[in-house]
Amino acid sequence: MKVAFVGKGGSGKTTLAALFTRHLAALSRPVLAVDADINQHLAVALGADPQAPPPVDPLGAHLPAIKEYLRGDNPRIPTAAEMVKTTPPGRGSRLLRVAEDNPVYAACVRPVGGVRLAVTGEFSAEDLGVACYHSKVGAVELLLNHLVDGPGEYAVVDMTAGADSFASGLFTRFDRTLLVCEPTVRSVGVYRQYAGYAREYGVALSVVGNKVEDEGDVAFLREHVGADLLTWFGRSGYVRRAERGEVGPLTDLEATNGAALDRLVEAVDGTPQDWAAFTHWAHEFHRRNAVAWANERAGVDLSAQIDPEFRMGPRALEASLVAGG
């Protein structure tokens, strides 16, 4: 399952994304975590030393090699230079699994706090005034476009805050989106904006309450988000210690918050994967980007990269494994 954590800045989405991925790892579930937030805090939330150099090479630093690997021998993509962030897989492309050995993971994935982590990289001084942060998450979009996750496998992405996710087609790459919402007017406003944008794309959206102190907070969330409220997390001494750099064992987490993690896993596992919709939106957003900017940059019509006979999913993965020997 591909899972996104979104929400207002400061809502606690990175903290909950880290708790969720650590919980999955503790259950011995194959999981890949990806930090796609403009503020790169997921590694520290997983237990990395905040004073040490980043423990993972950013995906963007290896983008040419990632493209070369993913294109495989797809005849619609003659060179890696013609691949853009939205290039979808087709027959001959190399597909990724959550847990496997491949050159992409060897270069860009490292264990942090018991979780395998990939990152987009920080928005550097060199990027100021000349680059959009969404250019950095292009590597994440390519990775998810080519990732086939089977039952009991998870790719968990900590997304950038607010509705910035809608600046690319990345928001359609997930089986379930978990929107972290505090019991405040501002946080509910982000939910309404996100839900409004997502509705026409069939995004499976659930609200996860956070920093809930009493039944009044729960009632406030129910009033404003209705049936989208999946579960909620109370104020947590464990989380406060983790935010000071003391990331303890999950067995120290409060029982009620541990039960909320179980509810998240249950909801994600119960979400059907719609590979037809996944393929449709990959093709649609690639067409949009080709017309908007990519054709001019590449000097060719990149919509020709779309393979109309190809549908992403387990069968495509089986076919690629057979073809690759």
N, C-alpha and C positions, 0 to 999 in steps of 0.2 A: 504494500500500500504506500502511495505517495501522500505525505501529510504536510500541510503548511501551517505554521503558527504566524498569525498576523494580529494587529491591534494597535491602539494608540501608543505613541512613545511613552515609556514609563509605566505601562500597564502590567509589566511582568512577563511578557511573551517569551523573552529569551530565557528567563528563569524556568518557566514551565516547559519550554522546549527541551531544556537540558534535563529537567526531572523526568520528562516523558521518555527521552532516548535512554537515559540511564536505567529507567524502570524496564524498558524493553530488553536492554542488554542483560539486566539481572535475571530476566525470565529466559535467558539464552535464545532470544529471538535475533536473527540477523538484522542489523540496523546500520544505516549510513546516515550520519548527520551532516547537514550542509549549512554553513553560516552565509546567508545572502543578505544580511542587514548592512546598511551603510555604517553602522557602529558595530565593529567586530568584537562582540563580547561573549560569543557562545563558548569558545575554548576556555575562557576563565570560569564561566558558569559550570563547565564540566569538570573543573578542577585544575586547570593549568595555572602555573605561576604567573600572576599579572605583571611581575617585574622582569620576567625572562623574555627572550626573543620569541616571536610567534612560533609555535611548534609545528606548523603545517605550511608548506609552500602553497601560495594562492593558485587557484585554477588558471587564472588569467596569465600567469607567468609561463604556462605550458600550453597555451591555446593552440599554436600551430601544430604541435605534436598531437594534441587531443583531436584536432580536426583530421589530421592525417590518419590516425588510427581509426576513427569512427567512419570515415568514408569508405574504408575497405576497398572493394573492387566494384562499387556501385557505378555503373556506366553513365549515370546521369550527373555524376560529380567527377569530372576529369581531373581536377586538381583541388587540393585542400584550400588554396587561395580563394576559390569560389564559394567556400562555405561561409555562411553567416550564422548569427545566433539562432535563427529560426529554421535553418536547413533541416528538413525532416529525414528520417531514415527511409530507405527503400531497399529493394532487392539488391543484395551485394554489400549493404552497409554492415558494419560490425555493431552488434547490440551488446549492452552491458547488463550484468546481473548484480544484485545487491552485494552478494558475497562471492567473490571470485578473484583470481589473480589476473591482472591485466596491466598494461603500461600506464594507463590513466591513473589507476589507484596507486601504483608503485611510485608515481611522481607526486601525487597530490593528496593522498589520504594517509593519515597517521592516527594511531590510537591516542585518545585523550580522555582520561577518567573512565577507562573501560569502554569507550565508544569510538568507533571509527569516524573521523571528522575530515571534511573538506571545507575550504573557505574561499570566498571570492577575493579576499584581500582588502586592505584598508584604502580609503580614498586619500591619496597622497597629496603633498604640496604641489607636485608636478601636474596633478589633475585639475587644480583649482582654475576655474575660468575657461578651461579648454575641453573638459570632458564631462559627460553625463554619467552618473553612477550606474545607470542601467547598462552602460557598455561593459561594466565589470560583471554583471550578473548574466551576460550573454553565455558565458561558459557553463553556468548552471542550467540555463535553458537547453543548451545543446546536450548536456549530460542527461537531463530528465527526458528529453525527446527520444533518447536512445536506450533508456533504462527499462528493462522488463523485470518487474518485481512480482514474485510468486506469492502464494498463500503463506502467511506467517513471516513475510519479509517486509522491511520498512525503509523508506527514504524520508527523513524528517528534515524540513527546511525552515530555518528561522528567517522570515522575510523582513524586508524593510518596513518601517512603521507606517501606519495610516493607509491611505488609498494609493500610495506611490506604486504599489504592486501592479496597478492597472496600466502603467506606462509601457508595459510589454505584455506579450501573450503568456508570460510565465504563470499567471494566476489560473490558467486552464489546465495546467499540468498535474493537478493534484486530485486524488480520489476523495479526500476530505480536507476541508480548510477549517482550522480551529481558531476562532477569533477570541482573543483574551480581552475581557471587558471588566473594568472596575465599576462599582455601583456609583457612577458619577454621570452628570449630564454630558460632559465632554466625551467620555469614553463611549457612551451610548450613541452619541452623534457620529462617531467613527463607525460604529456598527451599522447604523442606518445608511451611511454613505456607501460602505462596502457592500452591504446586502443589496442596495439599489443597483450598483454596477454589476454585481455578480448574477443577479436573477436571470437575465436574458441568456446567460451562458451555461445555465444548468449547474452552477457550482454548488456542491454539497457543503453547506455552511453550518457550523455549530458554534454556539457561544459558550465559552468557558469563563465563568465568573472568577475574579481574583480579588484578594484583599477584602474578603467578605467577613464582617465582624458579627453580624446578628441576623435574625429573621427579617428585620426591616430592610437590610441590604438585599437579601434574597427576593423579597417582595418587590423591591424597586427594579431589580433585573427582570423578574417575571413580567412586570407591568410593561416594560419597554422593549423586551426582545421576545416575549411570548414563548412559543414552543421551541424556538431555536436554542434556549438555555439547556445545555446538556448536563453540566455539573458545575461545581464551584469549589474554590480553595479558600480556606480561612487564613487569617493572619498566622504566621508561622515563625516560631523561634528558630527552627531548622533553616528556613530560607534566610532569615536575618543574619545568621551566622555564616551561611554560604556567601552572602553578599559582602561579608567582611573578609572573604577568602578562606573560610573554614568549611570546606565541602566535606561533610561527614558521610558515613555509610547511610544508604537509604533506609536501613532498619531504624534509624533515629527519627525519620519523618513521622509527624503526627498521624495517628491511625485514620482520622477523617480525611486528611489530605492524601494518604496512601490509597484509601478507597476511591477518591476522585481519580487518581491515576488509573486504577483498575477500570473505572467507568470509561475513561478515554480509550483504553485499549479495546474494551468491549465494543464501543461505538465504531472505532476504526475498523476492527475485524468484521463488523456487520455491514460495512459499506460495500456495495457491489462495484466491481471494476467495469467500467464501460470503455473498452478499447476502441470501439467504433467512434465514440465521441472524442476520445483522446486523439485519434488519427484525424478526424474531421477538423478539429480546432488547430492541430499542428499545421495542416495544409492551409487552412484559412488565414492564419496569422502569417504564415510564410508568404502567401500571395500579397497580403497587405503590406508587409515590409518590403517585398520586392518592388512593388509599385512606388512606395513612398520614398525609398532611398537606396535600396540594395542593388537594383538593376544598374542605376547610374554609377554606383561605386565599382561594381564588378565589370561593367562594360558588356554584360550579357543578360539575357532574360532568365533570371533565377527561378521563375515559376516552373521552368522545365525540369527542375530538380524533383518535383513532386511525382511520385510513382503512383498512378491511380489504381494499380492492381495490388498495392501493398497495404496491409492493415497491421498496425503495431499490436503486439501481444505475444502470448506464449507460443502460438503456432509459428509466428515469424521467428521467434528465438530458436525453436526446434529446427526450422528450415536453415537458419544461418549456421547453426552448429553442424548440421549435416554437410552443408556446402563447404564449411571450413575444415572438415575432417575431424 
